[in-house]
Amino acid sequence: MTTGSLLGPQPLKWTYIYGLGDSPEAAAWHRDEWVQGLVDVDGVSRVVVHESRKAPQPDDVSRPLNDWAGLVEVHLDDLSVVTGPLAARARAEMGGRFTALRGIVSTVSEEYDLRRDVPAQQHPYATESITWKTVPPPAGEPGDTDDLWRYVYFFRYKDGVPWVEGEDWYLGHHTREGRQLPGLRRYVTWRRRRCDALTGEDAALFNGFARYTELCFETFEGWHDATHARGPNWRMPEAWPGGVWTDYQQLFIGTSPDLDVTG
């Protein structure tokens, strides 16, 4: 089931991840000037800022966990807000205070709550077993806590991988395995909203990812144990043994936003 599929057009947001280097002045600029400037743009109703949570870097985690300064959700009245004033503002700061800036346009609500919804791509593979690195995890709901380690990752499909085939593997296999991770508290994914008015560098900057997904665990150790140390031997697609995704970016954030401003 797709969240909100029967409710008509859904509110939109631009979710971006950003780098600022190590300058305290740059972090203050982002919080006090840049974010407030976004809120003041006509057509922006809310800006939610999550600064990244510093994580250990285990030897068996090949991708860096601490490359990004944070994640920001910019709520929009419509797509023209991105293609007009937001694009102009971001281009003006690239190569300046921002050392990196990447994003994706999607609905505000997730496309799937993967602990509860079953995407159609999973139906043909519903009876297939999962191969675990050690013993299968114990059944039962994880414990409850007010604080979570929110692991968020972004990716796009490789050039040459048709969207349908990428989605078949990601939603049909990868998320079917992921929903069974022990200790998983939350598992949601957003799909890119098509925006033909974004072209060239703007398309890569504002809507360059295919999806972003969030998994929540009580602790960093719970995430690492479930996804790397003792988790599944993630199935790879037969037609694409090297994988269908690329440009994989990841970070951790906390449960509550560091800043939540309405226009």
Backbone bond lengths (Angstrom), bond angles and torsions (degrees), N, CA, C in turn:
res aa  C-N    CA-C-N  psi(-1)  N-CA   C-N-CA  omega(-1)  CA-C   N-CA-C  phi
1 M - - - 1.459 - - 1.522 109.72 -
2 T 1.297 118.30 134.85 1.448 122.57 177.37 1.519 109.25 -93.06
3 T 1.339 116.96 126.64 1.457 120.24 -179.44 1.515 110.70 -58.26
4 G 1.303 115.97 127.03 1.458 120.39 176.19 1.510 115.08 76.50
5 S 1.337 119.18 11.01 1.454 121.04 -173.77 1.520 112.43 -65.76
6 L 1.336 117.91 -22.33 1.458 120.80 -177.98 1.530 112.49 -102.53
7 L 1.326 115.73 8.01 1.451 119.06 -172.71 1.515 113.55 -105.66
8 G 1.310 118.63 6.66 1.448 120.82 179.64 1.517 111.51 82.47
9 P 1.336 117.44 -162.51 1.469 121.34 -178.16 1.527 111.50 -57.70
10 Q 1.329 115.15 140.23 1.451 121.21 -176.57 1.530 111.53 -109.03
11 P 1.341 118.29 149.21 1.460 120.81 174.38 1.528 110.86 -57.48
12 L 1.324 115.67 149.64 1.455 121.49 -174.29 1.526 111.33 -113.63
13 K 1.315 114.82 160.28 1.463 120.65 173.40 1.521 109.18 -148.41
14 W 1.322 114.67 153.64 1.461 122.74 168.61 1.510 106.52 -105.96
15 T 1.321 117.72 116.40 1.454 122.84 178.66 1.520 108.15 -104.15
16 Y 1.326 116.72 123.04 1.461 118.36 -179.49 1.522 111.03 -127.94
17 I 1.311 114.43 152.49 1.461 123.07 170.80 1.517 106.72 -112.95
18 Y 1.323 116.41 150.72 1.451 118.55 -170.45 1.529 111.27 -146.18
19 G 1.330 114.79 154.55 1.455 122.27 173.05 1.512 109.78 -120.24
20 L 1.344 116.45 144.15 1.460 121.69 -177.42 1.520 113.25 -130.85
21 G 1.318 118.16 3.03 1.447 118.71 -172.33 1.523 110.46 73.66
22 D 1.331 116.33 -160.16 1.459 120.56 -175.04 1.523 113.47 -105.52
23 S 1.317 117.77 8.66 1.454 120.33 -175.11 1.530 111.65 -77.75
24 P 1.335 118.81 123.82 1.473 120.32 174.55 1.528 111.84 -60.87
25 E 1.340 116.63 -32.02 1.454 119.84 179.20 1.521 111.24 -64.28
26 A 1.324 117.24 -37.18 1.461 120.57 179.09 1.521 110.93 -66.74
27 A 1.319 117.23 -40.23 1.467 120.60 178.19 1.526 110.51 -63.86
28 A 1.329 116.80 -40.69 1.465 120.17 178.49 1.529 110.55 -66.90
29 W 1.331 116.62 -39.05 1.465 120.18 176.95 1.518 111.00 -60.74
30 H 1.329 117.14 -44.58 1.464 120.06 -179.62 1.512 110.62 -62.07
31 R 1.300 117.59 -44.62 1.475 121.61 -176.74 1.526 112.36 -71.35
32 D 1.338 116.40 -45.39 1.460 119.83 -169.07 1.526 114.24 -94.11
33 E 1.330 117.79 -27.82 1.457 120.47 -176.71 1.525 112.54 -111.33
34 W 1.304 117.19 -54.17 1.460 120.31 -175.54 1.527 111.35 -62.46
35 V 1.328 117.04 -50.73 1.468 120.31 -177.61 1.519 110.82 -63.11
36 Q 1.321 117.14 -43.26 1.457 119.18 179.00 1.517 111.01 -64.09
37 G 1.338 117.04 -34.74 1.458 120.53 175.66 1.515 112.08 -63.89
38 L 1.338 117.34 -35.28 1.463 120.33 177.07 1.526 110.69 -66.43
39 V 1.318 116.83 -42.92 1.458 120.96 -179.12 1.528 111.12 -61.36
40 D 1.330 116.06 -32.10 1.461 120.59 -177.86 1.527 113.75 -78.71
41 V 1.335 118.34 -7.74 1.465 121.70 179.70 1.533 109.26 -72.86
42 D 1.302 116.71 132.54 1.464 120.51 174.71 1.525 109.47 -59.88
43 G 1.326 115.39 130.08 1.457 119.69 -179.95 1.519 113.80 96.90
44 V 1.332 118.60 -5.44 1.465 122.60 173.20 1.524 107.70 -101.57
45 S 1.326 116.48 121.79 1.463 120.60 -175.74 1.516 113.78 -101.42
46 R 1.343 116.87 -21.00 1.461 119.26 -175.37 1.522 108.68 -163.82
47 V 1.335 116.18 145.45 1.465 121.76 174.41 1.528 107.68 -132.40
48 V 1.326 116.13 125.17 1.462 122.67 -177.66 1.527 108.34 -118.11
49 V 1.326 116.25 122.51 1.462 122.26 -174.31 1.522 110.10 -111.57
50 H 1.328 115.53 128.16 1.461 122.55 172.49 1.525 108.20 -120.66
51 E 1.315 117.60 109.52 1.455 119.76 173.30 1.525 108.77 -73.04
52 S 1.317 115.88 147.52 1.464 119.18 -175.12 1.524 110.98 -68.32
53 R 1.310 114.82 152.17 1.465 122.01 177.46 1.523 108.04 -101.81
54 K 1.318 116.32 122.04 1.456 121.00 -178.75 1.520 110.32 -61.79
55 A 1.336 115.41 130.01 1.462 120.91 -176.96 1.518 110.10 -122.43
56 P 1.334 117.68 153.30 1.462 119.37 169.57 1.532 109.79 -62.87
57 Q 1.323 116.64 165.58 1.462 121.09 178.23 1.530 108.39 -124.63
58 P 1.351 117.63 83.59 1.472 119.78 -178.87 1.521 111.76 -61.80
59 D 1.320 116.35 154.23 1.461 121.40 -177.80 1.520 112.61 -62.74
60 D 1.340 117.42 -28.78 1.462 119.29 -176.53 1.526 112.43 -90.41
61 V 1.314 118.94 6.64 1.465 122.70 174.27 1.528 106.83 -104.02
62 S 1.316 116.84 104.52 1.460 120.90 -170.12 1.524 112.84 -75.74
63 R 1.330 117.94 -33.17 1.462 120.33 -178.71 1.526 110.19 -87.26
64 P 1.330 117.69 142.30 1.473 119.91 -179.22 1.514 112.20 -66.05
65 L 1.329 115.84 138.52 1.456 122.17 -177.41 1.526 113.30 -96.52
66 N 1.324 117.35 -8.95 1.458 119.90 -171.51 1.518 113.44 -128.25
67 D 1.323 117.86 30.31 1.460 121.30 -178.42 1.528 113.49 -80.42
68 W 1.339 117.62 -18.32 1.458 120.49 -172.22 1.530 110.86 -112.92
69 A 1.334 115.61 142.65 1.464 120.85 -177.70 1.518 112.43 -78.79
70 G 1.326 117.49 -23.06 1.447 119.60 -179.70 1.506 112.89 169.82
71 L 1.327 114.93 -176.34 1.457 124.45 -178.71 1.525 107.92 -131.20
72 V 1.336 116.19 136.88 1.464 121.28 -178.21 1.523 109.56 -131.71
73 E 1.330 116.32 135.89 1.464 122.98 175.66 1.523 108.65 -108.51
74 V 1.329 116.45 120.87 1.455 122.21 179.54 1.527 107.94 -110.22
75 H 1.330 117.74 110.16 1.462 122.36 -176.40 1.526 109.43 -81.72
76 L 1.337 115.88 134.36 1.461 122.29 -168.90 1.521 111.94 -121.73
77 D 1.328 115.53 148.80 1.460 119.66 171.29 1.525 111.08 -73.79
78 D 1.342 116.78 -38.80 1.462 121.03 178.69 1.522 108.74 -164.12
79 L 1.334 116.06 175.01 1.461 121.04 -174.53 1.518 113.26 -66.80
80 S 1.323 117.79 -24.35 1.458 119.69 -177.80 1.527 111.80 -63.84
81 V 1.326 117.05 -21.67 1.469 119.81 178.02 1.524 110.01 -66.51
82 V 1.330 116.72 -36.11 1.467 120.67 178.30 1.519 110.64 -72.03
83 T 1.312 116.69 -49.71 1.468 120.01 -174.25 1.520 112.75 -69.53
84 G 1.322 117.09 -18.45 1.456 120.31 179.83 1.515 112.53 -102.54
85 P 1.330 118.48 -99.11 1.476 121.14 -170.42 1.521 114.94 -65.36
86 L 1.334 119.05 -37.06 1.459 118.94 -178.37 1.517 111.48 -68.68
87 A 1.330 117.15 -41.10 1.461 120.35 178.24 1.518 110.90 -60.76
88 A 1.320 116.80 -43.38 1.461 120.38 -179.61 1.531 111.06 -63.60
89 R 1.325 117.43 -43.10 1.461 120.56 -179.95 1.529 111.48 -63.69
90 A 1.321 117.24 -44.67 1.464 120.24 -177.58 1.521 111.20 -67.12
91 R 1.321 118.18 -41.91 1.466 120.60 178.83 1.517 111.09 -60.06
92 A 1.317 117.26 -35.42 1.464 120.98 -177.96 1.526 111.90 -67.99
93 E 1.332 117.52 -25.84 1.461 120.62 -177.07 1.521 113.26 -99.72
94 M 1.318 118.59 -12.61 1.458 120.05 179.23 1.523 109.83 -65.38
95 G 1.323 115.01 134.21 1.448 119.86 -175.40 1.510 112.63 83.23
96 G 1.327 116.91 -2.47 1.455 122.15 177.25 1.508 109.97 -107.71
97 R 1.332 116.19 -111.45 1.463 119.27 -178.82 1.522 112.11 -69.89
98 F 1.331 117.08 -36.96 1.463 119.33 175.79 1.530 109.57 -76.27
99 T 1.316 116.29 126.34 1.460 119.81 170.27 1.518 111.16 -86.87
100 A 1.320 116.79 -20.72 1.465 122.31 176.53 1.518 107.87 -160.04
101 L 1.322 115.55 148.18 1.465 121.52 179.17 1.517 107.50 -155.56
102 R 1.324 117.01 120.65 1.470 122.76 -179.38 1.518 108.66 -138.63
103 G 1.335 118.12 150.07 1.445 118.84 -178.68 1.511 114.93 -157.34
104 I 1.330 114.04 179.88 1.457 122.50 -179.83 1.527 108.45 -150.63
105 V 1.321 116.95 138.00 1.456 122.97 175.15 1.525 108.39 -96.45
106 S 1.328 116.18 129.64 1.464 120.81 -177.99 1.520 108.94 -150.06
107 T 1.315 116.09 178.67 1.460 119.83 168.50 1.526 108.71 -71.16
108 V 1.335 116.63 158.35 1.453 120.50 176.29 1.529 109.93 -65.89
109 S 1.306 117.42 -46.99 1.459 121.61 177.69 1.520 110.06 -76.61
110 E 1.321 115.76 144.13 1.458 120.09 177.76 1.528 111.24 -61.50
111 E 1.326 116.15 153.51 1.461 119.32 175.09 1.526 110.63 -71.59
112 Y 1.328 116.59 -43.72 1.457 120.80 179.30 1.516 110.47 -134.97
113 D 1.324 116.43 137.15 1.454 122.95 162.25 1.526 104.37 -92.61
114 L 1.312 116.74 101.62 1.460 121.20 -165.83 1.527 113.92 -76.62
115 R 1.317 118.08 -7.08 1.461 119.86 171.67 1.524 111.04 -82.56
116 R 1.339 116.34 -16.93 1.466 119.95 -175.38 1.527 112.47 -123.99
117 D 1.320 117.73 -41.05 1.463 121.52 -179.47 1.526 110.14 -82.22
118 V 1.315 115.96 150.55 1.463 121.67 177.79 1.521 108.08 -121.45
119 P 1.327 118.49 100.54 1.465 119.87 178.12 1.524 110.98 -58.34
120 A 1.323 116.04 148.59 1.466 120.80 -178.22 1.522 111.71 -57.95
121 Q 1.333 117.51 -28.62 1.471 120.48 -179.04 1.521 112.20 -64.78
122 Q 1.342 117.81 -19.07 1.463 119.53 -179.86 1.520 113.19 -82.83
123 H 1.321 117.27 -19.72 1.458 119.83 -172.31 1.532 113.75 -57.48
124 P 1.352 119.92 -43.73 1.468 118.02 -178.73 1.521 113.60 -67.33
125 Y 1.333 117.67 -17.33 1.467 120.39 -174.14 1.517 112.61 -112.74
126 A 1.322 116.55 13.89 1.471 121.04 -171.15 1.526 112.91 -60.37
127 T 1.323 118.14 -30.55 1.468 120.00 -176.15 1.519 113.09 -93.42
128 E 1.324 117.84 -2.46 1.464 119.91 -178.65 1.525 109.93 -73.16
129 S 1.335 115.88 139.00 1.463 120.83 179.85 1.527 110.49 -82.96
130 I 1.321 115.62 161.48 1.455 122.24 178.46 1.523 108.88 -108.10
131 T 1.308 116.31 135.16 1.455 121.44 177.80 1.523 108.77 -91.72
132 W 1.348 116.14 120.43 1.460 121.11 -179.01 1.516 110.08 -99.72
133 K 1.322 116.58 151.39 1.459 121.00 -179.03 1.522 111.44 -67.56
134 T 1.334 116.75 -32.53 1.464 120.09 175.95 1.525 107.25 -124.66
135 V 1.310 118.43 -126.08 1.462 121.02 178.46 1.520 108.78 -90.10
136 P 1.333 119.06 155.66 1.469 120.28 176.33 1.518 110.69 -58.63
137 P 1.328 117.93 147.28 1.465 120.69 -178.29 1.515 111.17 -70.07
138 P 1.320 117.41 154.76 1.468 119.92 176.78 1.516 110.82 -67.63
139 A 1.321 115.89 149.98 1.458 121.17 178.43 1.531 109.64 -80.17
140 G 1.333 115.05 167.20 1.453 119.67 175.98 1.514 111.93 115.68
141 E 1.331 115.04 157.48 1.456 121.18 -179.54 1.531 110.47 -74.48
142 P 1.327 117.47 144.12 1.465 120.04 175.20 1.518 110.68 -68.75
143 G 1.330 115.50 164.95 1.452 120.36 179.41 1.522 112.07 -68.11
144 D 1.316 115.49 176.88 1.456 121.28 -176.60 1.522 109.90 -113.67
145 T 1.330 116.64 141.15 1.448 121.96 177.46 1.528 108.56 -154.83
146 D 1.330 116.61 157.78 1.458 120.85 178.76 1.519 112.30 -82.71
147 D 1.321 117.38 -12.74 1.456 121.20 -177.17 1.518 109.59 -121.14
148 L 1.338 116.01 137.16 1.449 120.80 -179.99 1.527 110.07 -133.00
149 W 1.304 115.61 150.39 1.460 121.95 168.83 1.525 106.54 -91.69
150 R 1.328 114.48 110.08 1.473 121.06 -177.18 1.525 108.78 -96.60
151 Y 1.315 115.67 107.51 1.461 121.70 178.61 1.527 108.02 -91.06
152 V 1.336 116.99 118.38 1.456 122.35 -176.96 1.525 108.64 -118.84
153 Y 1.326 116.22 130.22 1.468 118.84 177.09 1.522 110.85 -133.97
154 F 1.325 113.72 150.27 1.460 124.17 -178.80 1.517 107.92 -122.64
155 F 1.330 117.34 148.31 1.461 120.09 176.49 1.522 109.64 -159.49
156 R 1.313 114.96 165.40 1.460 122.00 168.83 1.525 108.25 -129.75
157 Y 1.314 115.69 160.81 1.453 119.49 177.64 1.527 109.67 -81.31
158 K 1.310 115.95 146.50 1.455 121.28 -178.57 1.523 111.02 -60.97
159 D 1.313 115.74 149.17 1.451 120.45 173.13 1.526 108.39 -58.10
160 G 1.299 116.73 131.50 1.456 121.20 -178.17 1.504 114.26 97.66
161 V 1.327 117.36 -14.80 1.469 120.71 176.16 1.521 108.37 -90.40
162 P 1.325 118.61 113.34 1.464 119.73 177.96 1.521 110.87 -60.19
163 W 1.325 115.42 145.06 1.469 120.37 -178.52 1.525 110.76 -53.88
164 V 1.331 117.82 -44.04 1.467 121.19 -176.50 1.525 110.33 -61.16
165 E 1.334 117.72 -40.90 1.457 120.62 -179.70 1.526 111.47 -71.10
166 G 1.334 116.06 -38.47 1.454 118.24 176.15 1.511 111.75 -62.15
167 E 1.327 116.61 -45.07 1.458 120.79 179.59 1.530 112.18 -66.41
168 D 1.333 116.23 -34.82 1.462 119.41 178.89 1.519 110.63 -61.06
169 W 1.341 116.02 -42.66 1.462 117.69 178.39 1.522 111.29 -73.24
170 Y 1.343 117.29 -47.80 1.462 119.23 -172.97 1.527 111.56 -66.00
171 L 1.343 116.64 -52.07 1.462 119.46 -178.72 1.530 111.89 -78.98
172 G 1.344 116.22 -33.77 1.456 119.36 -175.50 1.508 114.12 -78.01
173 H 1.336 116.78 -36.65 1.465 120.68 -176.73 1.528 113.09 -114.12
174 H 1.333 116.54 -56.84 1.456 119.22 -172.31 1.528 112.36 -61.21
175 T 1.324 117.72 -47.01 1.464 118.61 -178.87 1.528 111.73 -74.76
176 R 1.331 117.54 -26.48 1.474 120.04 175.73 1.525 109.77 -65.56
177 E 1.321 117.16 -37.92 1.454 120.92 175.35 1.529 110.83 -72.68
178 G 1.353 114.94 -41.85 1.456 119.13 -176.75 1.512 113.78 -63.05
179 R 1.319 117.35 -34.53 1.465 119.46 -177.25 1.529 111.74 -66.67
180 Q 1.326 118.20 -14.47 1.452 121.84 -179.99 1.528 113.34 -99.42
181 L 1.327 117.44 9.39 1.459 120.35 178.34 1.525 110.58 -63.52
182 P 1.318 118.65 134.83 1.474 120.47 179.23 1.523 111.28 -67.41
183 G 1.322 116.67 137.93 1.453 121.86 177.05 1.508 114.69 81.81
184 L 1.332 118.25 4.98 1.456 121.33 -177.58 1.526 110.53 -71.02
185 R 1.340 116.18 124.81 1.456 120.86 -177.76 1.528 112.83 -100.23
186 R 1.313 117.12 -29.27 1.459 121.42 -177.11 1.518 107.32 -154.66
187 Y 1.370 115.68 141.93 1.467 120.12 -176.88 1.525 106.96 -153.71
188 V 1.323 116.18 102.15 1.460 121.19 -174.40 1.527 109.00 -134.73
189 T 1.341 115.82 153.65 1.460 119.92 -179.30 1.520 110.45 -140.50
190 W 1.328 115.53 146.10 1.454 124.02 177.45 1.528 109.55 -118.30
191 R 1.315 117.41 139.40 1.459 122.99 176.52 1.526 109.75 -101.96
192 R 1.319 115.38 145.47 1.462 120.60 177.49 1.518 110.92 -59.80
193 R 1.322 115.99 135.82 1.460 122.15 172.46 1.527 108.26 -87.97
194 R 1.307 116.23 126.02 1.459 120.15 -178.61 1.529 110.35 -62.25
195 C 1.340 116.04 135.62 1.460 121.53 -179.57 1.526 108.16 -144.88
196 D 1.332 116.46 88.16 1.463 121.34 -174.86 1.522 112.75 -65.94
197 A 1.336 117.41 -19.86 1.462 119.97 -178.97 1.523 112.19 -72.72
198 L 1.324 117.49 -17.25 1.454 121.18 174.18 1.519 109.04 -87.86
199 T 1.319 117.84 119.41 1.454 121.93 -177.38 1.525 109.90 -130.81
200 G 1.334 115.17 164.38 1.454 121.06 174.47 1.520 112.71 57.24
201 E 1.344 115.75 -134.16 1.456 121.10 -178.14 1.530 111.82 -64.05
202 D 1.326 116.62 -32.88 1.466 119.04 178.73 1.518 111.22 -62.86
203 A 1.333 117.05 -39.05 1.465 120.26 179.77 1.520 110.72 -62.00
204 A 1.335 116.86 -42.29 1.460 120.03 179.24 1.517 111.76 -69.51
205 L 1.322 116.80 -36.70 1.458 121.64 -176.83 1.519 112.37 -72.46
206 F 1.320 117.28 -44.39 1.456 121.27 -171.20 1.522 113.78 -100.14
207 N 1.324 117.78 -22.29 1.461 118.92 -175.23 1.527 110.26 -149.53
208 G 1.330 115.70 42.79 1.453 120.31 -172.51 1.510 115.62 -87.60
209 F 1.331 117.58 -7.77 1.454 120.42 178.98 1.529 110.20 -99.24
210 A 1.328 115.85 155.01 1.464 120.45 175.02 1.522 111.25 -82.43
211 R 1.315 115.79 -39.11 1.464 121.72 -176.40 1.518 110.08 -152.09
212 Y 1.346 114.27 160.57 1.456 118.75 159.65 1.511 108.58 -136.05
213 T 1.342 114.20 148.78 1.459 121.85 -170.37 1.520 109.02 -136.65
214 E 1.311 115.93 147.66 1.465 121.73 -179.77 1.523 109.97 -127.12
215 L 1.340 115.78 129.73 1.459 123.03 172.58 1.520 107.74 -120.33
216 C 1.325 117.08 137.05 1.460 120.78 -178.12 1.524 110.72 -120.26
217 F 1.327 114.65 136.66 1.459 122.73 176.08 1.528 108.89 -133.68
218 E 1.326 115.93 161.61 1.460 120.01 -179.51 1.521 111.83 -68.78
219 T 1.324 117.39 -32.86 1.462 121.46 -176.91 1.520 109.69 -139.83
220 F 1.311 116.09 161.77 1.460 119.99 172.52 1.527 110.15 -61.43
221 E 1.330 116.51 -41.48 1.461 120.54 -179.13 1.523 110.98 -61.13
222 G 1.356 116.87 -36.47 1.461 119.65 176.85 1.506 111.67 -64.22
223 W 1.351 117.16 -41.47 1.463 120.59 176.43 1.519 110.79 -61.61
224 H 1.323 117.37 -48.51 1.462 120.88 -176.05 1.518 111.38 -64.88
225 D 1.315 116.75 -41.39 1.458 120.45 -179.74 1.528 111.04 -63.92
226 A 1.352 116.37 -43.37 1.466 120.51 -175.69 1.520 112.73 -73.98
227 T 1.322 117.75 -35.87 1.468 120.09 -173.20 1.512 113.92 -96.43
228 H 1.337 117.89 -23.05 1.456 120.14 -174.66 1.535 112.92 -125.83
229 A 1.322 116.72 -58.70 1.459 119.47 -169.79 1.522 113.34 -66.28
230 R 1.344 116.94 -49.99 1.464 119.84 -175.46 1.520 112.71 -126.48
231 G 1.319 117.31 14.28 1.451 120.92 -174.61 1.515 113.80 -77.80
232 P 1.318 116.24 -163.14 1.469 119.91 -178.69 1.520 111.86 -75.16
233 N 1.321 115.74 155.92 1.457 121.50 166.64 1.529 106.17 -81.64
234 W 1.326 115.71 88.97 1.458 121.25 -170.86 1.522 111.40 -50.45
235 R 1.319 115.48 126.53 1.460 121.07 -179.58 1.525 110.59 -70.95
236 M 1.338 115.62 137.16 1.453 121.13 176.28 1.527 108.71 -105.21
237 P 1.333 118.18 150.21 1.470 120.02 -178.88 1.522 111.42 -69.26
238 E 1.320 116.31 139.86 1.458 120.49 -177.82 1.527 111.70 -62.01
239 A 1.326 117.11 -39.24 1.460 120.46 -178.43 1.527 112.38 -75.54
240 W 1.325 116.81 -17.24 1.465 121.43 -176.89 1.530 108.12 -136.45
241 P 1.331 117.78 71.39 1.473 120.21 -174.56 1.523 113.36 -61.85
242 G 1.332 117.20 -22.69 1.454 120.26 176.56 1.509 113.40 -85.21
243 G 1.334 117.20 2.27 1.459 121.46 179.41 1.507 112.55 99.85
244 V 1.325 117.21 156.21 1.463 122.36 -178.32 1.525 112.35 -101.75
245 W 1.345 118.08 -12.28 1.455 118.01 -175.72 1.522 111.66 -108.00
246 T 1.319 114.26 162.45 1.459 122.38 178.04 1.527 107.71 -152.81
247 D 1.333 115.97 177.62 1.470 121.16 178.56 1.523 109.86 52.75
248 Y 1.308 116.02 48.12 1.464 122.93 -176.72 1.527 108.73 -84.18
249 Q 1.330 117.04 120.69 1.459 122.42 -179.43 1.525 109.10 -123.62
250 Q 1.323 117.17 142.15 1.457 119.92 -172.02 1.523 111.18 -145.46
251 L 1.321 114.83 153.82 1.458 121.86 175.07 1.522 108.84 -162.87
252 F 1.325 115.32 165.14 1.458 122.04 173.65 1.524 109.13 -110.49
253 I 1.323 115.80 142.34 1.455 121.84 171.41 1.525 107.94 -132.28
254 G 1.343 116.02 170.15 1.452 120.30 -179.88 1.513 112.52 -93.89
255 T 1.313 116.21 -174.98 1.457 120.92 -176.50 1.518 112.15 -71.97
256 S 1.327 117.33 -44.94 1.465 121.09 -174.88 1.524 110.62 -101.70
257 P 1.341 118.03 146.24 1.463 120.34 177.65 1.528 111.03 -68.93
258 D 1.321 115.41 153.56 1.458 121.12 175.12 1.522 111.36 -82.71
259 L 1.321 115.88 -21.74 1.465 121.13 179.60 1.519 107.83 -155.81
260 D 1.328 117.30 135.03 1.458 122.65 -179.67 1.536 106.59 -140.99
261 V 1.346 116.17 106.22 1.451 121.31 -171.43 1.519 109.00 -122.26
262 T 1.301 117.80 134.76 1.458 122.07 177.33 1.523 109.34 -107.61
263 G 1.358 115.01 149.71 1.444 120.56 -178.89 1.526 112.07 -84.14
